[in-house]
Amino acid sequence: MHGHDLRRLLLLCGLIGLAACTEKDWRAAAIAKAEDEVRDQVNDPVAQFSHVQVTGNSSTGQTCGYVMAKSGIFIKGGHFIVYIDGSTPRIEGGMGRQSWSKQEFDFQWQNDCLKEGYKS
């Protein structure tokens, strides 16, 4: 391999690596933003999250996961969906400020999380 070809190969590898880092960066930012929105919705600044994943892409995707939050003297848990486009977050079990029926939430969870690749 000539020096010129080697430089091209190294440049290509560098660009691929940079693209991979950018992909992870927007996903990490989407997760952090979603967790903040859910904490605000459930009015619990120390709510705990698990199984949090981003499905879809950076413009039409969503962050899906599970939250445990204090509700009065009780701790409640439920799945959540936070849309990257800014639509109202959905939280299972009436935990957020806006209540969704079980049927509405289950439909959104199935279509926007599970069918988009969410793995629990």
Biopython code that builds the backbone (N, CA, C, O; Angstrom):
import numpy as np
from Bio.PDB.StructureBuilder import StructureBuilder

atoms = [
    (1, "MET", "N", (0.850, -1.168, 0.000)),
    (1, "MET", "CA", (0.000, 0.000, 0.000)),
    (1, "MET", "C", (0.896, 1.231, 0.000)),
    (1, "MET", "O", (1.848, 1.317, 0.775)),
    (2, "HIS", "N", (0.589, 2.161, -0.858)),
    (2, "HIS", "CA", (1.364, 3.394, -0.954)),
    (2, "HIS", "C", (0.951, 4.367, 0.146)),
    (2, "HIS", "O", (-0.133, 4.256, 0.719)),
    (3, "GLY", "N", (1.845, 5.332, 0.433)),
    (3, "GLY", "CA", (1.591, 6.323, 1.477)),
    (3, "GLY", "C", (0.287, 7.079, 1.267)),
    (3, "GLY", "O", (-0.437, 7.355, 2.223)),
    (4, "HIS", "N", (-0.012, 7.413, 0.013)),
    (4, "HIS", "CA", (-1.233, 8.163, -0.302)),
    (4, "HIS", "C", (-2.470, 7.319, 0.025)),
    (4, "HIS", "O", (-3.439, 7.823, 0.595)),
    (5, "ASP", "N", (-2.430, 6.033, -0.339)),
    (5, "ASP", "CA", (-3.548, 5.130, -0.059)),
    (5, "ASP", "C", (-3.719, 4.922, 1.444)),
    (5, "ASP", "O", (-4.842, 4.850, 1.943)),
    (6, "LEU", "N", (-2.609, 4.826, 2.155)),
    (6, "LEU", "CA", (-2.659, 4.642, 3.604)),
    (6, "LEU", "C", (-3.302, 5.857, 4.275)),
    (6, "LEU", "O", (-4.103, 5.713, 5.198)),
    (7, "ARG", "N", (-2.949, 7.037, 3.812)),
    (7, "ARG", "CA", (-3.550, 8.263, 4.375)),
    (7, "ARG", "C", (-5.058, 8.286, 4.134)),
    (7, "ARG", "O", (-5.825, 8.667, 5.017)),
    (8, "ARG", "N", (-5.475, 7.881, 2.947)),
    (8, "ARG", "CA", (-6.914, 7.828, 2.642)),
    (8, "ARG", "C", (-7.623, 6.835, 3.558)),
    (8, "ARG", "O", (-8.705, 7.116, 4.074)),
    (9, "LEU", "N", (-7.010, 5.684, 3.753)),
    (9, "LEU", "CA", (-7.595, 4.665, 4.614)),
    (9, "LEU", "C", (-7.704, 5.166, 6.052)),
    (9, "LEU", "O", (-8.732, 4.973, 6.700)),
    (10, "LEU", "N", (-6.653, 5.807, 6.550)),
    (10, "LEU", "CA", (-6.685, 6.348, 7.912)),
    (10, "LEU", "C", (-7.733, 7.449, 8.044)),
    (10, "LEU", "O", (-8.429, 7.524, 9.056)),
    (11, "LEU", "N", (-7.850, 8.298, 7.034)),
    (11, "LEU", "CA", (-8.862, 9.352, 7.052)),
    (11, "LEU", "C", (-10.261, 8.747, 7.068)),
    (11, "LEU", "O", (-11.126, 9.202, 7.817)),
    (12, "LEU", "N", (-10.484, 7.739, 6.258)),
    (12, "LEU", "CA", (-11.779, 7.069, 6.214)),
    (12, "LEU", "C", (-12.113, 6.437, 7.563)),
    (12, "LEU", "O", (-13.237, 6.565, 8.047)),
    (13, "CYS", "N", (-11.145, 5.760, 8.168)),
    (13, "CYS", "CA", (-11.357, 5.145, 9.490)),
    (13, "CYS", "C", (-11.674, 6.210, 10.536)),
    (13, "CYS", "O", (-12.535, 6.010, 11.392)),
    (14, "GLY", "N", (-10.983, 7.327, 10.464)),
    (14, "GLY", "CA", (-11.234, 8.425, 11.403)),
    (14, "GLY", "C", (-12.637, 8.986, 11.257)),
    (14, "GLY", "O", (-13.303, 9.268, 12.253)),
    (15, "LEU", "N", (-13.090, 9.151, 10.017)),
    (15, "LEU", "CA", (-14.442, 9.665, 9.780)),
    (15, "LEU", "C", (-15.503, 8.692, 10.266)),
    (15, "LEU", "O", (-16.520, 9.108, 10.821)),
    (16, "ILE", "N", (-15.277, 7.416, 10.064)),
    (16, "ILE", "CA", (-16.218, 6.406, 10.561)),
    (16, "ILE", "C", (-16.269, 6.450, 12.083)),
    (16, "ILE", "O", (-17.349, 6.386, 12.670)),
    (17, "GLY", "N", (-15.124, 6.555, 12.716)),
    (17, "GLY", "CA", (-15.076, 6.649, 14.178)),
    (17, "GLY", "C", (-15.777, 7.888, 14.690)),
    (17, "GLY", "O", (-16.486, 7.828, 15.695)),
    (18, "LEU", "N", (-15.593, 9.010, 14.017)),
    (18, "LEU", "CA", (-16.255, 10.255, 14.406)),
    (18, "LEU", "C", (-17.767, 10.128, 14.265)),
    (18, "LEU", "O", (-18.514, 10.593, 15.126)),
    (19, "ALA", "N", (-18.213, 9.509, 13.196)),
    (19, "ALA", "CA", (-19.653, 9.312, 12.999)),
    (19, "ALA", "C", (-20.229, 8.437, 14.105)),
    (19, "ALA", "O", (-21.332, 8.699, 14.584)),
    (20, "ALA", "N", (-19.511, 7.414, 14.514)),
    (20, "ALA", "CA", (-19.979, 6.537, 15.594)),
    (20, "ALA", "C", (-20.072, 7.300, 16.906)),
    (20, "ALA", "O", (-21.015, 7.088, 17.669)),
    (21, "CYS", "N", (-19.126, 8.179, 17.187)),
    (21, "CYS", "CA", (-19.164, 8.981, 18.418)),
    (21, "CYS", "C", (-20.344, 9.936, 18.404)),
    (21, "CYS", "O", (-21.018, 10.107, 19.420)),
    (22, "THR", "N", (-20.599, 10.558, 17.263)),
    (22, "THR", "CA", (-21.721, 11.484, 17.154)),
    (22, "THR", "C", (-23.029, 10.752, 17.392)),
    (22, "THR", "O", (-23.919, 11.283, 18.055)),
    (23, "GLU", "N", (-23.162, 9.541, 16.862)),
    (23, "GLU", "CA", (-24.360, 8.722, 17.056)),
    (23, "GLU", "C", (-24.602, 8.493, 18.538)),
    (23, "GLU", "O", (-25.729, 8.653, 19.006)),
    (24, "LYS", "N", (-23.577, 8.125, 19.284)),
    (24, "LYS", "CA", (-23.718, 7.873, 20.717)),
    (24, "LYS", "C", (-24.028, 9.165, 21.461)),
    (24, "LYS", "O", (-24.810, 9.155, 22.412)),
    (25, "ASP", "N", (-23.427, 10.274, 21.045)),
    (25, "ASP", "CA", (-23.633, 11.546, 21.730)),
    (25, "ASP", "C", (-25.086, 11.993, 21.686)),
    (25, "ASP", "O", (-25.621, 12.413, 22.712)),
    (26, "TRP", "N", (-25.746, 11.917, 20.524)),
    (26, "TRP", "CA", (-27.138, 12.371, 20.457)),
    (26, "TRP", "C", (-28.035, 11.441, 21.245)),
    (26, "TRP", "O", (-29.017, 11.889, 21.836)),
    (27, "ARG", "N", (-27.721, 10.159, 21.268)),
    (27, "ARG", "CA", (-28.532, 9.219, 22.048)),
    (27, "ARG", "C", (-28.385, 9.484, 23.545)),
    (27, "ARG", "O", (-29.376, 9.475, 24.275)),
    (28, "ALA", "N", (-27.163, 9.720, 24.004)),
    (28, "ALA", "CA", (-26.941, 10.022, 25.426)),
    (28, "ALA", "C", (-27.660, 11.311, 25.813)),
    (28, "ALA", "O", (-28.253, 11.395, 26.888)),
    (29, "ALA", "N", (-27.608, 12.308, 24.944)),
    (29, "ALA", "CA", (-28.296, 13.574, 25.218)),
    (29, "ALA", "C", (-29.811, 13.377, 25.245)),
    (29, "ALA", "O", (-30.497, 13.968, 26.079)),
    (30, "ALA", "N", (-30.336, 12.553, 24.341)),
    (30, "ALA", "CA", (-31.779, 12.286, 24.307)),
    (30, "ALA", "C", (-32.227, 11.583, 25.585)),
    (30, "ALA", "O", (-33.291, 11.888, 26.123)),
    (31, "ILE", "N", (-31.415, 10.640, 26.072)),
    (31, "ILE", "CA", (-31.751, 9.930, 27.310)),
    (31, "ILE", "C", (-31.738, 10.887, 28.495)),
    (31, "ILE", "O", (-32.660, 10.872, 29.310)),
    (32, "ALA", "N", (-30.712, 11.716, 28.601)),
    (32, "ALA", "CA", (-30.627, 12.671, 29.719)),
    (32, "ALA", "C", (-31.815, 13.629, 29.702)),
    (32, "ALA", "O", (-32.402, 13.912, 30.746)),
    (33, "LYS", "N", (-32.166, 14.125, 28.526)),
    (33, "LYS", "CA", (-33.306, 15.045, 28.399)),
    (33, "LYS", "C", (-34.606, 14.338, 28.769)),
    (33, "LYS", "O", (-35.447, 14.910, 29.462)),
    (34, "ALA", "N", (-34.776, 13.102, 28.312)),
    (34, "ALA", "CA", (-35.990, 12.342, 28.618)),
    (34, "ALA", "C", (-36.125, 12.106, 30.119)),
    (34, "ALA", "O", (-37.212, 12.260, 30.678)),
    (35, "GLU", "N", (-35.026, 11.734, 30.773)),
    (35, "GLU", "CA", (-35.079, 11.505, 32.217)),
    (35, "GLU", "C", (-35.450, 12.789, 32.952)),
    (35, "GLU", "O", (-36.217, 12.744, 33.914)),
    (36, "ASP", "N", (-34.923, 13.927, 32.521)),
    (36, "ASP", "CA", (-35.292, 15.212, 33.130)),
    (36, "ASP", "C", (-36.782, 15.501, 32.942)),
    (36, "ASP", "O", (-37.454, 15.946, 33.873)),
    (37, "GLU", "N", (-37.295, 15.247, 31.741)),
    (37, "GLU", "CA", (-38.715, 15.492, 31.471)),
    (37, "GLU", "C", (-39.604, 14.595, 32.321)),
    (37, "GLU", "O", (-40.625, 15.044, 32.843)),
    (38, "VAL", "N", (-39.220, 13.325, 32.463)),
    (38, "VAL", "CA", (-40.022, 12.407, 33.271)),
    (38, "VAL", "C", (-39.972, 12.824, 34.740)),
    (38, "VAL", "O", (-41.001, 12.817, 35.416)),
    (39, "ARG", "N", (-38.794, 13.186, 35.241)),
    (39, "ARG", "CA", (-38.695, 13.662, 36.633)),
    (39, "ARG", "C", (-39.633, 14.845, 36.860)),
    (39, "ARG", "O", (-40.299, 14.928, 37.892)),
    (40, "ASP", "N", (-39.681, 15.750, 35.898)),
    (40, "ASP", "CA", (-40.569, 16.905, 35.993)),
    (40, "ASP", "C", (-42.035, 16.463, 35.968)),
    (40, "ASP", "O", (-42.841, 16.950, 36.761)),
    (41, "GLN", "N", (-42.378, 15.556, 35.072)),
    (41, "GLN", "CA", (-43.760, 15.079, 34.945)),
    (41, "GLN", "C", (-44.253, 14.384, 36.216)),
    (41, "GLN", "O", (-45.404, 14.563, 36.616)),
    (42, "VAL", "N", (-43.386, 13.594, 36.848)),
    (42, "VAL", "CA", (-43.803, 12.848, 38.050)),
    (42, "VAL", "C", (-43.526, 13.631, 39.331)),
    (42, "VAL", "O", (-43.827, 13.166, 40.430)),
    (43, "ASN", "N", (-42.952, 14.823, 39.179)),
    (43, "ASN", "CA", (-42.652, 15.701, 40.314)),
    (43, "ASN", "C", (-41.780, 15.000, 41.362)),
    (43, "ASN", "O", (-42.042, 15.075, 42.563)),
    (44, "ASP", "N", (-40.738, 14.319, 40.874)),
    (44, "ASP", "CA", (-39.798, 13.634, 41.766)),
    (44, "ASP", "C", (-38.388, 13.819, 41.204)),
    (44, "ASP", "O", (-38.006, 13.133, 40.256)),
    (45, "PRO", "N", (-37.613, 14.742, 41.781)),
    (45, "PRO", "CA", (-36.275, 15.018, 41.249)),
    (45, "PRO", "C", (-35.286, 13.867, 41.415)),
    (45, "PRO", "O", (-34.216, 13.885, 40.806)),
    (46, "VAL", "N", (-35.624, 12.873, 42.225)),
    (46, "VAL", "CA", (-34.715, 11.737, 42.414)),
    (46, "VAL", "C", (-35.307, 10.429, 41.876)),
    (46, "VAL", "O", (-34.903, 9.344, 42.295)),
    (47, "ALA", "N", (-36.262, 10.534, 40.950)),
    (47, "ALA", "CA", (-36.833, 9.340, 40.325)),
    (47, "ALA", "C", (-35.703, 8.487, 39.755)),
    (47, "ALA", "O", (-34.694, 9.012, 39.283)),
    (48, "GLN", "N", (-35.878, 7.178, 39.803)),
    (48, "GLN", "CA", (-34.864, 6.235, 39.332)),
    (48, "GLN", "C", (-35.315, 5.589, 38.022)),
    (48, "GLN", "O", (-36.495, 5.294, 37.837)),
    (49, "PHE", "N", (-34.362, 5.377, 37.122)),
    (49, "PHE", "CA", (-34.666, 4.855, 35.794)),
    (49, "PHE", "C", (-33.941, 3.539, 35.534)),
    (49, "PHE", "O", (-32.850, 3.294, 36.049)),
    (50, "SER", "N", (-34.577, 2.702, 34.720)),
    (50, "SER", "CA", (-33.923, 1.464, 34.277)),
    (50, "SER", "C", (-34.406, 1.129, 32.863)),
    (50, "SER", "O", (-35.439, 1.614, 32.403)),
    (51, "HIS", "N", (-33.630, 0.295, 32.204)),
    (51, "HIS", "CA", (-33.960, -0.185, 30.852)),
    (51, "HIS", "C", (-34.263, 0.964, 29.891)),
    (51, "HIS", "O", (-35.182, 0.860, 29.079)),
    (52, "VAL", "N", (-33.506, 2.052, 29.973)),
    (52, "VAL", "CA", (-33.743, 3.232, 29.133)),
    (52, "VAL", "C", (-33.002, 3.062, 27.809)),
    (52, "VAL", "O", (-31.803, 2.787, 27.782)),
    (53, "GLN", "N", (-33.744, 3.231, 26.708)),
    (53, "GLN", "CA", (-33.178, 3.078, 25.372)),
    (53, "GLN", "C", (-33.816, 4.084, 24.425)),
    (53, "GLN", "O", (-34.963, 4.490, 24.612)),
    (54, "VAL", "N", (-33.068, 4.475, 23.419)),
    (54, "VAL", "CA", (-33.603, 5.329, 22.360)),
    (54, "VAL", "C", (-33.957, 4.432, 21.187)),
    (54, "VAL", "O", (-33.153, 3.601, 20.766)),
    (55, "THR", "N", (-35.167, 4.603, 20.658)),
    (55, "THR", "CA", (-35.572, 3.884, 19.453)),
    (55, "THR", "C", (-35.849, 4.915, 18.366)),
    (55, "THR", "O", (-36.187, 6.062, 18.659)),
    (56, "GLY", "N", (-35.706, 4.506, 17.132)),
    (56, "GLY", "CA", (-35.915, 5.440, 16.036)),
    (56, "GLY", "C", (-34.673, 6.276, 15.786)),
    (56, "GLY", "O", (-33.564, 5.880, 16.145)),
    (57, "ASN", "N", (-34.866, 7.438, 15.168)),
    (57, "ASN", "CA", (-33.720, 8.269, 14.794)),
    (57, "ASN", "C", (-33.725, 9.592, 15.550)),
    (57, "ASN", "O", (-34.580, 9.826, 16.403)),
    (58, "SER", "N", (-32.774, 10.447, 15.234)),
    (58, "SER", "CA", (-32.574, 11.682, 15.996)),
    (58, "SER", "C", (-33.642, 12.747, 15.747)),
    (58, "SER", "O", (-33.673, 13.751, 16.458)),
    (59, "SER", "N", (-34.506, 12.556, 14.771)),
    (59, "SER", "CA", (-35.557, 13.556, 14.549)),
    (59, "SER", "C", (-36.959, 13.039, 14.837)),
    (59, "SER", "O", (-37.843, 13.823, 15.184)),
    (60, "THR", "N", (-37.177, 11.742, 14.700)),
    (60, "THR", "CA", (-38.529, 11.213, 14.932)),
    (60, "THR", "C", (-38.543, 10.062, 15.927)),
    (60, "THR", "O", (-39.527, 9.326, 16.006)),
    (61, "GLY", "N", (-37.482, 9.899, 16.674)),
    (61, "GLY", "CA", (-37.401, 8.783, 17.606)),
    (61, "GLY", "C", (-38.014, 9.093, 18.955)),
    (61, "GLY", "O", (-38.693, 10.104, 19.139)),
    (62, "GLN", "N", (-37.757, 8.199, 19.890)),
    (62, "GLN", "CA", (-38.267, 8.353, 21.232)),
    (62, "GLN", "C", (-37.357, 7.630, 22.211)),
    (62, "GLN", "O", (-36.610, 6.724, 21.842)),
    (63, "THR", "N", (-37.438, 8.050, 23.466)),
    (63, "THR", "CA", (-36.715, 7.389, 24.541)),
    (63, "THR", "C", (-37.741, 6.604, 25.336)),
    (63, "THR", "O", (-38.753, 7.152, 25.773)),
    (64, "CYS", "N", (-37.477, 5.320, 25.523)),
    (64, "CYS", "CA", (-38.398, 4.435, 26.226)),
    (64, "CYS", "C", (-37.674, 3.833, 27.422)),
    (64, "CYS", "O", (-36.466, 3.604, 27.370)),
    (65, "GLY", "N", (-38.407, 3.578, 28.493)),
    (65, "GLY", "CA", (-37.782, 2.977, 29.661)),
    (65, "GLY", "C", (-38.759, 2.784, 30.791)),
    (65, "GLY", "O", (-39.975, 2.803, 30.596)),
    (66, "TYR", "N", (-38.211, 2.597, 31.984)),
    (66, "TYR", "CA", (-39.008, 2.346, 33.186)),
    (66, "TYR", "C", (-38.567, 3.325, 34.261)),
    (66, "TYR", "O", (-37.374, 3.577, 34.427)),
    (67, "VAL", "N", (-39.535, 3.880, 34.994)),
    (67, "VAL", "CA", (-39.242, 4.848, 36.051)),
    (67, "VAL", "C", (-39.880, 4.397, 37.363)),
    (67, "VAL", "O", (-40.992, 3.869, 37.381)),
    (68, "MET", "N", (-39.160, 4.616, 38.449)),
    (68, "MET", "CA", (-39.684, 4.430, 39.809)),
    (68, "MET", "C", (-39.664, 5.808, 40.450)),
    (68, "MET", "O", (-38.620, 6.458, 40.499)),
    (69, "ALA", "N", (-40.831, 6.259, 40.947)),
    (69, "ALA", "CA", (-40.920, 7.611, 41.501)),
    (69, "ALA", "C", (-41.818, 7.633, 42.726)),
    (69, "ALA", "O", (-42.733, 6.823, 42.872)),
    (70, "LYS", "N", (-41.528, 8.577, 43.591)),
    (70, "LYS", "CA", (-42.323, 8.754, 44.802)),
    (70, "LYS", "C", (-43.634, 9.444, 44.437)),
    (70, "LYS", "O", (-43.648, 10.442, 43.715)),
    (71, "SER", "N", (-44.728, 8.897, 44.947)),
    (71, "SER", "CA", (-46.054, 9.469, 44.733)),
    (71, "SER", "C", (-46.733, 9.512, 46.096)),
    (71, "SER", "O", (-47.307, 8.521, 46.546)),
    (72, "GLY", "N", (-46.661, 10.669, 46.747)),
    (72, "GLY", "CA", (-47.149, 10.751, 48.127)),
    (72, "GLY", "C", (-46.232, 9.944, 49.023)),
    (72, "GLY", "O", (-45.021, 10.168, 49.043)),
    (73, "ILE", "N", (-46.801, 9.007, 49.762)),
    (73, "ILE", "CA", (-45.977, 8.152, 50.632)),
    (73, "ILE", "C", (-45.592, 6.848, 49.947)),
    (73, "ILE", "O", (-44.885, 6.025, 50.527)),
    (74, "PHE", "N", (-46.049, 6.660, 48.731)),
    (74, "PHE", "CA", (-45.798, 5.422, 47.998)),
    (74, "PHE", "C", (-44.745, 5.617, 46.911)),
    (74, "PHE", "O", (-44.478, 6.733, 46.468)),
    (75, "ILE", "N", (-44.161, 4.503, 46.499)),
    (75, "ILE", "CA", (-43.273, 4.473, 45.336)),
    (75, "ILE", "C", (-44.038, 3.750, 44.233)),
    (75, "ILE", "O", (-44.510, 2.628, 44.421)),
    (76, "LYS", "N", (-44.154, 4.404, 43.085)),
    (76, "LYS", "CA", (-44.848, 3.808, 41.945)),
    (76, "LYS", "C", (-43.851, 3.609, 40.813)),
    (76, "LYS", "O", (-42.841, 4.308, 40.723)),
    (77, "GLY", "N", (-44.150, 2.657, 39.963)),
    (77, "GLY", "CA", (-43.306, 2.409, 38.808)),
    (77, "GLY", "C", (-44.130, 2.256, 37.552)),
    (77, "GLY", "O", (-45.287, 1.840, 37.602)),
    (78, "GLY", "N", (-43.532, 2.593, 36.423)),
    (78, "GLY", "CA", (-44.205, 2.420, 35.152)),
    (78, "GLY", "C", (-43.283, 2.732, 33.989)),
    (78, "GLY", "O", (-42.260, 3.401, 34.142)),
    (79, "HIS", "N", (-43.663, 2.239, 32.837)),
    (79, "HIS", "CA", (-42.924, 2.541, 31.613)),
    (79, "HIS", "C", (-43.193, 3.980, 31.198)),
    (79, "HIS", "O", (-44.204, 4.572, 31.577)),
    (80, "PHE", "N", (-42.276, 4.532, 30.416)),
    (80, "PHE", "CA", (-42.463, 5.882, 29.889)),
    (80, "PHE", "C", (-41.978, 5.956, 28.454)),
    (80, "PHE", "O", (-41.148, 5.161, 28.011)),
    (81, "ILE", "N", (-42.523, 6.939, 27.737)),
    (81, "ILE", "CA", (-42.098, 7.253, 26.373)),
    (81, "ILE", "C", (-41.933, 8.765, 26.302)),
    (81, "ILE", "O", (-42.864, 9.508, 26.613)),
    (82, "VAL", "N", (-40.756, 9.221, 25.896)),
    (82, "VAL", "CA", (-40.524, 10.649, 25.680)),
    (82, "VAL", "C", (-40.115, 10.819, 24.224)),
    (82, "VAL", "O", (-39.135, 10.228, 23.770)),
    (83, "TYR", "N", (-40.869, 11.625, 23.504)),
    (83, "TYR", "CA", (-40.648, 11.809, 22.074)),
    (83, "TYR", "C", (-39.609, 12.892, 21.809)),
    (83, "TYR", "O", (-39.646, 13.964, 22.413)),
    (84, "ILE", "N", (-38.694, 12.604, 20.913)),
    (84, "ILE", "CA", (-37.629, 13.535, 20.559)),
    (84, "ILE", "C", (-38.199, 14.806, 19.935)),
    (84, "ILE", "O", (-37.617, 15.882, 20.078)),
    (85, "ASP", "N", (-39.329, 14.690, 19.245)),
    (85, "ASP", "CA", (-39.917, 15.868, 18.593)),
    (85, "ASP", "C", (-40.623, 16.811, 19.562)),
    (85, "ASP", "O", (-41.156, 17.839, 19.141)),
    (86, "GLY", "N", (-40.637, 16.479, 20.855)),
    (86, "GLY", "CA", (-41.221, 17.370, 21.851)),
    (86, "GLY", "C", (-42.670, 17.097, 22.193)),
    (86, "GLY", "O", (-43.254, 17.834, 22.987)),
    (87, "SER", "N", (-43.277, 16.059, 21.619)),
    (87, "SER", "CA", (-44.650, 15.705, 21.980)),
    (87, "SER", "C", (-44.727, 15.390, 23.471)),
    (87, "SER", "O", (-43.718, 15.071, 24.102)),
    (88, "THR", "N", (-45.924, 15.483, 24.021)),
    (88, "THR", "CA", (-46.116, 15.244, 25.447)),
    (88, "THR", "C", (-45.631, 13.851, 25.840)),
    (88, "THR", "O", (-46.037, 12.865, 25.224)),
    (89, "PRO", "N", (-44.766, 13.750, 26.855)),
    (89, "PRO", "CA", (-44.311, 12.436, 27.325)),
    (89, "PRO", "C", (-45.487, 11.597, 27.825)),
    (89, "PRO", "O", (-46.469, 12.130, 28.341)),
    (90, "ARG", "N", (-45.375, 10.306, 27.666)),
    (90, "ARG", "CA", (-46.404, 9.390, 28.153)),
    (90, "ARG", "C", (-45.787, 8.532, 29.249)),
    (90, "ARG", "O", (-44.705, 7.968, 29.087)),
    (91, "ILE", "N", (-46.503, 8.446, 30.372)),
    (91, "ILE", "CA", (-46.029, 7.650, 31.499)),
    (91, "ILE", "C", (-47.163, 6.732, 31.931)),
    (91, "ILE", "O", (-48.288, 7.173, 32.167)),
    (92, "GLU", "N", (-46.847, 5.463, 32.029)),
    (92, "GLU", "CA", (-47.817, 4.430, 32.361)),
    (92, "GLU", "C", (-48.395, 4.625, 33.765)),
    (92, "GLU", "O", (-47.715, 5.115, 34.667)),
    (93, "GLY", "N", (-49.630, 4.241, 33.927)),
    (93, "GLY", "CA", (-50.231, 4.188, 35.258)),
    (93, "GLY", "C", (-50.634, 5.524, 35.845)),
    (93, "GLY", "O", (-50.761, 5.641, 37.064)),
    (94, "GLY", "N", (-50.841, 6.537, 35.014)),
    (94, "GLY", "CA", (-51.281, 7.834, 35.513)),
    (94, "GLY", "C", (-50.261, 8.567, 36.355)),
    (94, "GLY", "O", (-50.631, 9.398, 37.184)),
    (95, "MET", "N", (-48.979, 8.277, 36.160)),
    (95, "MET", "CA", (-47.941, 8.889, 36.991)),
    (95, "MET", "C", (-47.599, 10.315, 36.596)),
    (95, "MET", "O", (-47.120, 11.076, 37.436)),
    (96, "GLY", "N", (-47.822, 10.697, 35.372)),
    (96, "GLY", "CA", (-47.455, 12.040, 34.932)),
    (96, "GLY", "C", (-48.575, 13.039, 35.139)),
    (96, "GLY", "O", (-49.631, 12.712, 35.680)),
    (97, "ARG", "N", (-48.327, 14.265, 34.701)),
    (97, "ARG", "CA", (-49.350, 15.305, 34.818)),
    (97, "ARG", "C", (-50.535, 15.037, 33.909)),
    (97, "ARG", "O", (-51.670, 15.390, 34.231)),
    (98, "GLN", "N", (-50.268, 14.411, 32.775)),
    (98, "GLN", "CA", (-51.348, 14.079, 31.849)),
    (98, "GLN", "C", (-51.622, 12.588, 31.953)),
    (98, "GLN", "O", (-50.705, 11.768, 31.894)),
    (99, "SER", "N", (-52.889, 12.250, 32.109)),
    (99, "SER", "CA", (-53.262, 10.848, 32.275)),
    (99, "SER", "C", (-53.605, 10.223, 30.924)),
    (99, "SER", "O", (-54.308, 10.819, 30.108)),
    (100, "TRP", "N", (-53.101, 9.029, 30.710)),
    (100, "TRP", "CA", (-53.388, 8.268, 29.496)),
    (100, "TRP", "C", (-54.090, 6.987, 29.916)),
    (100, "TRP", "O", (-53.730, 6.383, 30.927)),
    (101, "SER", "N", (-55.083, 6.569, 29.150)),
    (101, "SER", "CA", (-55.736, 5.295, 29.468)),
    (101, "SER", "C", (-54.731, 4.172, 29.241)),
    (101, "SER", "O", (-53.766, 4.331, 28.493)),
    (102, "LYS", "N", (-54.964, 3.046, 29.889)),
    (102, "LYS", "CA", (-54.082, 1.885, 29.713)),
    (102, "LYS", "C", (-54.039, 1.498, 28.238)),
    (102, "LYS", "O", (-52.977, 1.173, 27.706)),
    (103, "GLN", "N", (-55.186, 1.533, 27.585)),
    (103, "GLN", "CA", (-55.259, 1.166, 26.168)),
    (103, "GLN", "C", (-54.434, 2.130, 25.308)),
    (103, "GLN", "O", (-53.702, 1.691, 24.421)),
    (104, "GLU", "N", (-54.547, 3.435, 25.562)),
    (104, "GLU", "CA", (-53.766, 4.420, 24.799)),
    (104, "GLU", "C", (-52.271, 4.217, 25.014)),
    (104, "GLU", "O", (-51.490, 4.212, 24.063)),
    (105, "PHE", "N", (-51.882, 4.048, 26.288)),
    (105, "PHE", "CA", (-50.460, 3.882, 26.572)),
    (105, "PHE", "C", (-49.932, 2.598, 25.946)),
    (105, "PHE", "O", (-48.881, 2.606, 25.306)),
    (106, "ASP", "N", (-50.658, 1.491, 26.128)),
    (106, "ASP", "CA", (-50.205, 0.206, 25.583)),
    (106, "ASP", "C", (-50.031, 0.265, 24.068)),
    (106, "ASP", "O", (-49.091, -0.316, 23.527)),
    (107, "PHE", "N", (-50.933, 0.966, 23.383)),
    (107, "PHE", "CA", (-50.830, 1.116, 21.932)),
    (107, "PHE", "C", (-49.544, 1.858, 21.564)),
    (107, "PHE", "O", (-48.795, 1.421, 20.690)),
    (108, "GLN", "N", (-49.295, 2.987, 22.241)),
    (108, "GLN", "CA", (-48.086, 3.769, 21.968)),
    (108, "GLN", "C", (-46.827, 2.974, 22.301)),
    (108, "GLN", "O", (-45.862, 2.999, 21.537)),
    (109, "TRP", "N", (-46.825, 2.266, 23.437)),
    (109, "TRP", "CA", (-45.666, 1.473, 23.852)),
    (109, "TRP", "C", (-45.360, 0.412, 22.795)),
    (109, "TRP", "O", (-44.209, 0.232, 22.398)),
    (110, "GLN", "N", (-46.396, -0.280, 22.348)),
    (110, "GLN", "CA", (-46.228, -1.336, 21.351)),
    (110, "GLN", "C", (-45.646, -0.782, 20.053)),
    (110, "GLN", "O", (-44.696, -1.337, 19.501)),
    (111, "ASN", "N", (-46.228, 0.319, 19.571)),
    (111, "ASN", "CA", (-45.836, 0.850, 18.265)),
    (111, "ASN", "C", (-44.574, 1.696, 18.283)),
    (111, "ASN", "O", (-43.767, 1.622, 17.356)),
    (112, "ASP", "N", (-44.391, 2.497, 19.325)),
    (112, "ASP", "CA", (-43.270, 3.436, 19.339)),
    (112, "ASP", "C", (-42.028, 2.901, 20.038)),
    (112, "ASP", "O", (-40.931, 3.419, 19.830)),
    (113, "CYS", "N", (-42.186, 1.882, 20.855)),
    (113, "CYS", "CA", (-41.017, 1.317, 21.547)),
    (113, "CYS", "C", (-40.718, -0.099, 21.056)),
    (113, "CYS", "O", (-39.669, -0.342, 20.461)),
    (114, "LEU", "N", (-41.637, -1.027, 21.303)),
    (114, "LEU", "CA", (-41.367, -2.430, 20.973)),
    (114, "LEU", "C", (-41.144, -2.659, 19.479)),
    (114, "LEU", "O", (-40.181, -3.321, 19.094)),
    (115, "LYS", "N", (-42.014, -2.124, 18.645)),
    (115, "LYS", "CA", (-41.870, -2.336, 17.195)),
    (115, "LYS", "C", (-40.691, -1.566, 16.607)),
    (115, "LYS", "O", (-40.268, -1.840, 15.484)),
    (116, "GLU", "N", (-40.160, -0.605, 17.360)),
    (116, "GLU", "CA", (-38.999, 0.171, 16.906)),
    (116, "GLU", "C", (-37.683, -0.406, 17.433)),
    (116, "GLU", "O", (-36.617, 0.163, 17.195)),
    (117, "GLY", "N", (-37.754, -1.545, 18.156)),
    (117, "GLY", "CA", (-36.526, -2.219, 18.564)),
    (117, "GLY", "C", (-36.196, -2.200, 20.041)),
    (117, "GLY", "O", (-35.114, -2.644, 20.425)),
    (118, "TYR", "N", (-37.103, -1.693, 20.898)),
    (118, "TYR", "CA", (-36.842, -1.662, 22.340)),
    (118, "TYR", "C", (-36.717, -3.088, 22.861)),
    (118, "TYR", "O", (-37.527, -3.956, 22.535)),
    (119, "LYS", "N", (-35.696, -3.313, 23.670)),
    (119, "LYS", "CA", (-35.467, -4.623, 24.299)),
    (119, "LYS", "C", (-35.425, -4.429, 25.808)),
    (119, "LYS", "O", (-34.618, -3.650, 26.315)),
    (120, "SER", "N", (-36.291, -5.136, 26.523)),
    (120, "SER", "CA", (-36.289, -4.983, 27.987)),
    (120, "SER", "C", (-35.374, -5.977, 28.657)),
    (120, "SER", "O", (-35.259, -5.981, 29.883)),
]
sb = StructureBuilder()
sb.init_structure("model")
sb.init_model(0)
sb.init_chain("A")
sb.init_seg("    ")
for serial, (resi, resn, name, xyz) in enumerate(atoms, 1):
    if name == "N":
        sb.init_residue(resn, " ", resi, " ")
    sb.init_atom(name, np.array(xyz, "f"), 0.0, 1.0, " ", f" {name:<3s}", serial, name[0])
structure = sb.get_structure()
